[in-house]
Amino acid sequence: MIERRIIRRSLVAAPGGLPASLHPVLRRVYCARGVRDAGELELTLDKLLPVSSLGGIPAAVDLLLSCHRDGRRVLVVGDFDADGATSTAVMVRQLRRLGFRDPGFLVPDRFRFGYGLTPEIVRVAAAMQPDLIVTVDNGVSSVEGVAEARRHGIDVLVTDHHLPGPALPEAAAIVNPNLAGEPFASKALAGVGVAFYLMAALTRALREQCALPDPSACNPADLLDLVALGTVADVVPLDFNNRILVAQGLRRIRAGRCVPGLAALLEIAGRRLDTVVAQDLGFQVGPRLNAAGRLDDMTLGIDCLLSDDPGEARALATRLAELNAERREIEARMQGEALAQVDSLVESLEGSLPAGLCLYDDGWHQGVIGLVASRVKERVHRPVIAFAPGDPGWLKGSARSVPGLHVRDVLDAVAAHHPGLLEKFGGHAMAAGMTLRADRLDEFNAAFAQEVARAAGEDVLSGDLHSDGPLEAGEFNFDTAVALREGGPWGAGFAEPAFDGRFGVLDTRVVGNRHLKLKLRAPSGEVADAIAFRYLDDPGALALRPQDTIDLVYRAALDEYGGARRLQLVSEWLRPAQA
């Protein structure tokens, strides 16, 4: 629908500051991402921002220390996505190891309670008789929920990473790198990163007090496999601090030092522990874990991550995989319906689209709308909100944005210019959730498109594809693929390398009924295998034949299918070559 341009990244840093031993392709890639010297490649734990530099930590640690000393019970209240699940698992695992009395957890059912520490979930929590509620990956906007907890005589410690609203809850302590005036240098910490920092600080304090049951068994670094999973799955920017957390977590997974549930999820996904990369966590494990929160109850996912019994973990991971298969079927149906709405809108507007899109169907599943919004966004390169029915008379919406447009700020602008239109909302730059009255959807649709148009420049909505340029002669090989894989972790804010070029088509075949395998000839004359995943899912996909010429944006990946170890170009975008 959008004519997309290929924009080649320029070198932000000079190659001379990087080790001469680096693979030349990797040197170019690092320089295009602003890496200036070898120190920025040393992703070691000693380079992490100090635990003490995160505001709110001292008060939070004091609160937890008093619970530890007095035998008071802690209840962790999480969120129903992968970040929330891993945050909960990190917190509960470490509290258990530190000798806290029977630490428990509770995660809201998204369909009954919605997101966050609501008054309703607090009343459920109160029946479990905790002395302290610790929120993970939520709570900074839970003003009413914290007040309800106080009415029940329960203290609340909030750990979160979301942007706060106009008022903070009256919690006993709040740990959040995104509070106003917070000096912590990494605003991109995921919820699981915040939980890890707090547990590291608490462990240090107990060690200094000689109050650990077994100091050798309480190393917070043992939790980094879960931190890596939650950080990648939440698609937060991989700044230097987050890259350290992910890199160290991947090292532990590759060494077989991960929790049984994560090992089982990787095995079911067909991934080997010793070759795991960040993309495996994001595209294979994350969706299987998220399926519990989308369709059932994230308690299942958290139980999987908490289990130390490989057999039990395998059974739970199998159930998560079954839910994920069900999720894919629901998503495919909803995606088709959403794209039909978009096609109809394009036709009615004579080929154009508004700056922001709102889509709704009364048969859509609330747990899957975020995925549908993401798929449509990829097609139209506009921020998209997909809505599904909530409580009678209400709609639940899930937004996905494009780089350069902070969708939570857009919603804030809608709320400011149209008081009362949004019942509640929250989120990040790239994703957000909201609730509004069903009879105000059209009004919101117009307001959202207006605010997106006001906030986004033409280049933001252009659908530009960013490339690291072409691979040159002698670079279409196994060594290049290995160097790029090992040069990560790659992800949001530290984009996985992509390249572009014009290729001759030598052969094509369909695999798996929806993917297109190609054999291509590069301008240098070298022959390379390529694959375009889900190519046939697009009804507008053009048939390709030998002798055709295509423009291709691709990743240089390592193909290990069937025991092979060779370069394979993975298509990000392709079209017949144009003059």
C-alpha positions in Angstrom: 0.0 0.0 0.0 2.9 2.3 0.7 5.8 2.9 -1.7 8.8 2.1 0.5 12.2 3.6 0.1 15.5 2.0 1.1 17.6 4.3 3.2 21.2 3.2 3.7 22.7 3.9 7.1 25.7 6.1 7.2 28.7 5.5 9.5 28.1 7.4 12.8 31.5 6.4 14.2 34.9 6.0 12.5 36.0 2.4 12.1 39.5 3.2 13.4 38.3 3.0 17.0 37.3 -0.6 16.7 39.6 -3.7 16.9 41.2 -4.6 13.6 40.4 -8.3 14.3 36.6 -7.6 13.8 35.0 -9.1 10.7 34.8 -6.2 8.2 31.0 -6.4 7.8 30.6 -6.3 11.6 32.9 -3.3 11.8 30.7 -1.4 9.3 27.5 -2.4 11.2 28.9 -1.3 14.6 30.0 2.1 13.2 26.6 2.6 11.7 25.1 2.2 15.2 27.5 4.7 16.8 29.9 2.2 18.4 33.1 4.1 18.8 35.6 1.9 20.7 36.2 -1.6 22.0 34.9 -0.7 25.4 31.4 -0.5 24.0 31.7 -4.2 23.0 32.7 -5.4 26.4 29.3 -6.5 27.7 30.5 -7.6 31.1 28.6 -7.3 34.4 31.1 -4.9 35.9 30.0 -2.4 33.2 26.4 -2.3 34.4 25.1 0.9 35.9 25.5 0.6 39.7 22.6 -0.9 41.5 22.7 2.0 43.9 22.2 4.5 41.2 18.5 3.6 40.6 16.3 5.9 42.7 13.9 4.4 45.2 16.2 1.4 45.8 17.2 2.3 49.4 13.6 2.7 50.6 12.6 -0.4 48.8 15.4 -2.5 50.3 14.6 -1.2 53.8 11.0 -2.2 53.4 12.0 -5.7 52.3 14.6 -6.1 55.0 12.0 -5.4 57.6 9.8 -8.1 56.1 12.7 -10.5 56.1 13.6 -9.7 59.7 10.1 -9.9 61.1 8.9 -12.9 59.0 6.3 -10.8 57.2 4.8 -12.2 54.1 5.4 -10.7 50.6 3.0 -11.1 47.7 4.3 -10.3 44.2 1.6 -8.9 41.8 2.7 -9.1 38.2 1.4 -8.5 34.7 0.1 -10.9 32.1 2.8 -10.5 29.5 6.3 -12.0 29.2 7.9 -9.0 30.9 5.5 -9.4 33.8 5.9 -13.2 34.0 9.7 -13.0 34.0 9.7 -10.1 36.5 7.5 -12.2 38.8 9.7 -15.3 38.4 12.8 -13.2 39.2 11.3 -11.7 42.3 9.7 -14.9 43.7 12.8 -17.1 43.0 15.2 -14.7 44.7 12.9 -14.0 47.7 12.7 -17.8 48.2 16.4 -18.2 48.0 16.9 -15.3 50.4 14.8 -17.0 53.1 11.6 -14.9 53.0 8.6 -16.6 54.5 6.4 -18.2 51.8 6.6 -15.5 49.1 3.7 -15.8 46.7 2.5 -14.3 43.5 -0.7 -13.2 41.9 -1.2 -12.1 38.3 -4.5 -10.5 37.2 -6.7 -12.3 34.7 -6.8 -9.7 31.9 -10.4 -10.5 31.1 -11.7 -10.1 34.7 -9.4 -7.5 36.2 -7.6 -5.8 33.4 -4.0 -4.4 33.8 -2.3 -3.3 36.9 -2.9 -3.2 40.6 -6.7 -2.4 40.5 -8.9 -2.2 43.6 -10.5 -5.5 42.4 -7.2 -7.4 42.3 -6.2 -5.9 45.6 -9.3 -7.4 47.2 -8.3 -10.8 45.8 -4.8 -10.3 47.1 -6.1 -9.3 50.6 -7.7 -12.7 50.9 -4.2 -14.2 50.7 -3.2 -12.1 53.8 0.1 -10.6 52.7 1.9 -8.0 54.8 3.5 -6.4 51.7 2.4 -6.3 48.0 5.3 -5.8 45.6 4.2 -4.9 42.1 6.4 -5.8 39.1 6.0 -4.4 35.6 3.0 -2.4 36.8 1.8 -0.1 39.6 3.1 3.4 38.8 -0.4 4.4 37.7 -2.3 2.4 40.2 -3.4 5.2 42.5 -6.8 3.6 43.4 -5.3 0.2 43.8 -2.6 1.3 46.2 -5.2 3.3 48.2 -7.4 0.1 48.4 -4.4 -1.9 49.7 -3.8 0.7 52.4 -7.4 0.4 53.5 -6.8 -3.3 54.0 -3.7 -2.5 56.1 -1.3 -3.8 53.4 1.9 -1.9 52.4 2.7 -1.6 48.7 6.1 -1.4 47.1 5.8 -0.5 43.4 8.5 -1.6 40.9 7.7 -0.5 37.3 9.2 1.0 34.2 6.1 2.5 32.5 5.7 6.3 32.3 3.8 7.6 35.3 0.5 9.5 35.1 -0.3 12.9 36.5 -0.3 11.5 40.1 1.8 8.9 41.8 0.3 6.3 44.0 0.9 6.7 47.8 3.1 3.6 48.0 5.6 2.9 50.7 8.3 3.0 48.0 8.5 3.3 44.2 11.3 2.1 42.0 11.0 3.2 38.4 13.7 4.6 36.2 11.1 6.8 34.4 9.9 8.9 37.3 10.3 12.6 36.9 13.7 13.7 38.1 15.1 10.2 38.2 18.8 10.4 37.4 19.3 6.7 36.5 20.9 6.7 33.0 19.1 3.8 31.5 15.4 4.8 31.0 15.0 1.7 28.8 15.1 -0.9 31.7 12.2 -3.4 31.2 10.1 -4.4 34.2 12.3 -7.5 34.7 15.4 -5.3 34.7 13.9 -3.2 37.5 13.1 -6.3 39.5 16.6 -7.6 39.0 18.2 -4.4 40.2 16.1 -4.5 43.3 16.9 -8.1 44.0 20.6 -7.5 43.5 20.5 -4.6 46.0 18.5 -6.6 48.5 20.9 -9.6 48.2 23.9 -7.3 48.8 22.2 -5.8 51.9 21.5 -9.2 53.4 25.0 -10.4 52.6 26.4 -7.4 54.4 24.2 -8.2 57.4 25.3 -11.9 57.3 21.7 -12.8 57.1 21.7 -15.2 54.1 20.8 -18.9 54.6 23.3 -19.9 51.9 25.3 -17.0 50.4 26.8 -19.2 47.6 23.3 -20.1 46.4 21.9 -16.6 46.2 23.8 -14.9 43.4 21.4 -12.6 41.5 23.4 -13.2 38.3 21.8 -16.7 38.2 18.6 -14.9 37.3 19.9 -13.3 34.1 18.4 -15.9 31.8 15.0 -14.7 32.9 16.1 -11.0 32.6 17.3 -11.5 29.1 14.0 -13.2 28.1 11.8 -10.5 29.6 13.9 -7.6 28.2 13.9 -9.0 24.6 10.2 -10.0 24.7 9.2 -6.5 25.9 11.0 -5.0 22.9 12.5 -2.2 25.0 15.5 -0.4 23.4 18.8 -2.3 23.8 20.9 0.5 25.1 24.3 -0.4 26.5 23.0 -1.4 29.9 20.2 -3.6 28.4 22.7 -5.2 26.0 24.8 -6.3 28.9 21.8 -7.8 30.7 20.8 -9.7 27.5 24.3 -10.7 26.6 25.0 -12.1 30.0 21.6 -13.9 30.1 22.4 -15.5 26.7 25.8 -16.7 28.0 24.1 -18.5 30.8 21.5 -20.1 28.5 24.1 -21.2 26.1 26.0 -22.8 29.0 22.9 -24.7 30.0 22.5 -22.6 33.1 18.9 -21.6 32.7 15.7 -22.5 34.5 14.1 -25.8 33.3 11.0 -23.9 32.0 13.0 -21.7 29.6 15.1 -24.8 28.5 11.8 -26.6 27.7 10.3 -23.7 25.8 13.5 -23.5 23.7 13.5 -27.2 23.0 9.8 -27.2 22.0 10.6 -24.3 19.6 13.4 -26.4 18.0 16.2 -24.2 19.3 19.5 -25.5 20.7 20.6 -24.0 24.0 24.2 -23.7 22.9 23.4 -21.5 19.9 20.6 -19.3 21.3 20.4 -15.7 20.2 18.2 -12.8 21.3 15.9 -13.3 18.3 15.1 -16.8 19.5 13.9 -15.3 22.8 11.8 -12.7 21.1 10.2 -14.7 18.3 10.1 -18.2 19.7 10.0 -18.2 23.5 8.2 -14.9 24.1 5.1 -15.7 22.0 4.7 -19.2 23.7 4.9 -17.6 27.1 2.6 -14.7 26.2 0.0 -17.1 24.9 -1.0 -17.9 28.5 -1.8 -14.3 29.3 -3.5 -13.8 25.9 -5.8 -16.8 26.0 -5.8 -18.3 29.5 -4.0 -17.3 32.7 -0.4 -16.2 32.9 -0.1 -18.2 36.2 0.6 -21.1 33.8 3.6 -19.3 32.3 4.9 -18.2 35.7 4.6 -21.7 37.1 6.7 -22.9 34.1 9.4 -20.4 34.8 9.4 -21.2 38.6 9.5 -24.9 38.3 12.8 -26.7 39.1 11.5 -30.1 38.0 12.4 -30.7 34.3 9.4 -33.0 33.8 6.9 -30.6 35.2 8.5 -27.7 33.3 8.3 -29.7 30.1 4.6 -30.4 30.6 3.8 -26.8 31.3 5.9 -25.7 28.3 3.9 -28.1 26.1 0.6 -26.6 27.3 2.0 -23.1 26.5 2.9 -24.3 23.0 -0.6 -25.7 22.5 -2.1 -22.3 23.6 0.3 -20.6 21.2 -1.0 -22.7 18.3 -4.5 -21.8 19.2 -3.5 -18.1 19.4 -2.0 -18.3 15.9 -5.3 -19.6 14.5 -7.3 -16.8 16.1 -4.7 -14.2 15.0 -4.8 -15.4 11.4 -8.6 -15.0 11.3 -8.5 -11.6 12.9 -5.6 -10.4 10.8 -7.5 -11.2 7.6 -10.6 -9.3 8.9 -8.4 -6.3 9.9 -6.7 -6.1 6.5 -10.1 -6.3 4.8 -11.1 -3.3 6.8 -7.9 -1.5 5.7 -8.5 -2.4 2.1 -12.1 -1.0 2.3 -10.8 2.2 3.9 -8.2 2.6 1.2 -10.9 2.2 -1.5 -13.2 4.7 0.2 -10.5 7.2 0.6 -9.3 6.7 -3.0 -5.9 5.2 -2.2 -5.0 7.2 0.9 -5.0 6.4 4.6 -5.3 8.6 7.7 -2.2 9.2 9.8 -3.4 6.7 12.5 -5.8 3.8 12.2 -8.4 2.4 14.6 -9.9 -1.0 13.8 -12.7 -2.8 15.5 -14.8 -6.0 15.3 -17.2 -7.2 17.9 -15.9 -10.7 17.4 -12.3 -10.0 18.1 -10.4 -11.6 21.0 -9.2 -9.1 23.6 -6.0 -11.0 24.2 -4.9 -11.0 20.5 -5.7 -7.4 19.4 -2.1 -6.2 20.1 -0.7 -8.8 17.6 -3.3 -7.7 15.0 -2.4 -4.1 15.5 1.3 -5.0 15.0 0.7 -7.0 11.8 -1.4 -4.2 10.3 1.1 -1.6 11.3 3.8 -3.5 9.4 1.7 -3.4 6.3 0.6 0.3 6.4 3.5 1.8 8.4 1.1 3.8 10.6 0.3 3.6 14.2 -2.6 1.2 14.6 -5.0 0.5 17.4 -7.1 -2.6 17.4 -10.2 -2.7 19.6 -12.2 -5.6 21.1 -15.2 -5.7 23.3 -14.5 -5.3 27.0 -17.1 -5.0 29.7 -20.6 -4.2 28.4 -20.6 -0.8 26.8 -16.7 -0.6 26.8 -13.9 -1.3 24.4 -10.3 -2.4 25.1 -7.7 -1.2 22.7 -4.1 -2.1 22.0 -1.8 0.2 20.1 1.4 -0.4 18.1 3.5 2.5 16.8 6.2 3.1 14.3 9.8 4.3 15.0 9.8 8.1 15.7 6.3 8.3 17.1 5.7 7.9 20.8 2.2 6.5 20.9 1.7 6.9 24.7 2.4 10.6 24.2 -0.1 10.7 21.4 -2.7 9.2 23.7 -1.8 11.8 26.4 -2.4 14.5 23.8 -5.8 13.0 22.9 -6.7 13.0 26.6 -5.6 16.6 27.1 -7.5 17.9 24.0 -10.6 15.7 24.6 -11.2 15.4 28.3 -13.1 12.4 29.3 -12.7 10.6 25.9 -10.3 8.0 27.3 -11.3 6.2 30.4 -7.7 5.1 31.1 -4.5 4.4 29.2 -0.8 3.7 29.6 2.2 2.2 27.9 5.5 2.9 26.1 6.7 4.6 23.0 5.9 1.7 20.7 3.0 0.0 22.5 0.1 1.1 24.7 -3.3 0.0 26.0 -6.5 1.9 26.7 -10.2 1.7 27.6 -13.0 3.8 26.2 -16.8 3.8 25.8 -18.0 1.9 22.8 -20.2 4.7 21.6 -17.2 7.1 21.5 -15.1 5.0 19.1 -15.7 7.2 16.0 -14.9 10.3 18.1 -11.7 8.7 19.3 -10.7 7.5 15.8 -10.8 11.1 14.5 -9.0 12.5 17.5 -6.3 9.8 17.3 -5.6 10.4 13.6 -5.5 14.2 14.2 -2.9 13.9 17.0 -0.8 11.4 15.1 -0.7 13.8 12.1 0.2 16.6 14.5 3.1 14.6 16.1 4.5 12.7 13.1 6.5 14.2 10.3 6.1 12.9 6.8 9.3 10.8 7.1 7.9 9.0 10.1 5.0 7.6 8.2 6.9 7.0 5.0 7.6 3.3 5.6 11.4 3.7 4.9 13.5 0.6 5.1 16.9 1.1 6.7 19.8 -0.9 5.3 23.5 -1.4 6.1 24.1 -1.3 2.4 25.1 -4.2 0.2 27.2 -7.2 1.0 30.2 -7.1 -1.3 32.0 -9.8 -3.2 33.5 -12.3 -0.8 31.0 -11.5 2.0 28.3 -13.9 1.0 29.6 -16.7 3.1 29.3 -18.7 6.3 31.9 -16.5 8.2 29.8 -13.4 7.7 26.7 -15.1 9.0 28.5 -16.3 12.1 30.1 -12.9 12.8 26.7 -11.2 12.6 25.0 -13.7 14.8 27.8 -13.5 17.5 28.0 -9.7 17.2 24.7 -9.2 19.0 22.6 -9.1 20.9 20.4 -7.2 18.4 17.0 -5.8 19.0 15.1 -2.6 19.4 17.4 0.4 19.5 20.3 -1.7 18.3 18.8 -3.0 15.0 19.8 -6.4 13.7 21.9 -5.8 10.5 20.0 -5.7 7.2 21.4 -5.3 3.8 20.1 -4.6 0.3 20.9 -5.3 -3.3 19.6 -6.3 -6.7 19.6 -10.0 -7.5 18.9 -12.3 -10.4 16.4 -15.1 -9.6 17.8 -18.5 -10.6 15.1 -20.7 -9.0 12.1 -20.6 -6.7 10.0 -23.1 -4.8 7.3 -23.0 -2.2 8.0 -24.5 1.2 5.5 -25.1 4.1 2.7 -23.8 1.8 3.4 -20.2 2.6 7.2 -19.5 2.4 9.2 -18.9 -0.8 12.7 -20.4 -1.2 14.9 -18.7 -3.7 18.3 -19.2 -5.3 19.8 -15.9 -6.2 22.7 -14.5 -8.1 24.4 -11.4 -6.5 25.8 -8.5 -8.7 29.2 -10.0 -7.9 28.2 -13.3 -9.5 28.0 -15.2 -6.2 25.1 -17.5 -5.7 23.2 -17.4 -2.4 20.1 -19.2 -1.0 17.3 -17.0 0.3 13.9 -17.4 1.9 10.9 -15.1 2.2 8.8 -16.2 5.2 5.0 -15.9 4.9 5.4 -14.5 1.4 2.3 -16.3 0.2 0.2 -14.9 3.0 0.0 -11.6 1.1 -2.7 -11.9 -1.6 -0.9 -9.3 -3.6 2.4 -11.2 -3.7 3.8 -11.3 -7.2 4.8 -14.7 -8.8 8.6 -14.8 -9.3 10.3 -16.8 -12.1 13.8 -17.7 -13.1 15.4 -14.8 -15.1 13.5 -12.2 -13.0 15.4 -9.5 -11.2 14.4 -8.4 -7.7 15.4 -5.6 -5.2 15.8 -7.2 -1.9 16.3 -6.1 1.7 17.6 -9.0 3.7 19.3 -10.3 6.8 22.4 -12.5 6.5 21.4 -15.4 8.6 22.9 -18.8 9.5 20.8 -21.7 8.1 21.1 -24.7 10.4 18.1 -26.6 9.2 18.7 -30.3 9.0 22.2 -30.0 10.4 23.3 -27.6 7.7 25.5 -24.6 8.5 25.4 -22.2 5.7 24.5 -18.6 4.8 20.9 -17.9 4.0 19.5 -14.5 3.1 16.2 -13.9 5.0 14.0 -11.4 3.1 12.7 -8.4 5.0 11.2 -7.0 1.8 11.4 -7.6 -1.9 9.9 -6.4 -5.1 10.6 -6.8 -8.9 13.5 -4.6 -9.8 12.6 -1.2 -11.1 14.6 0.9 -13.5 
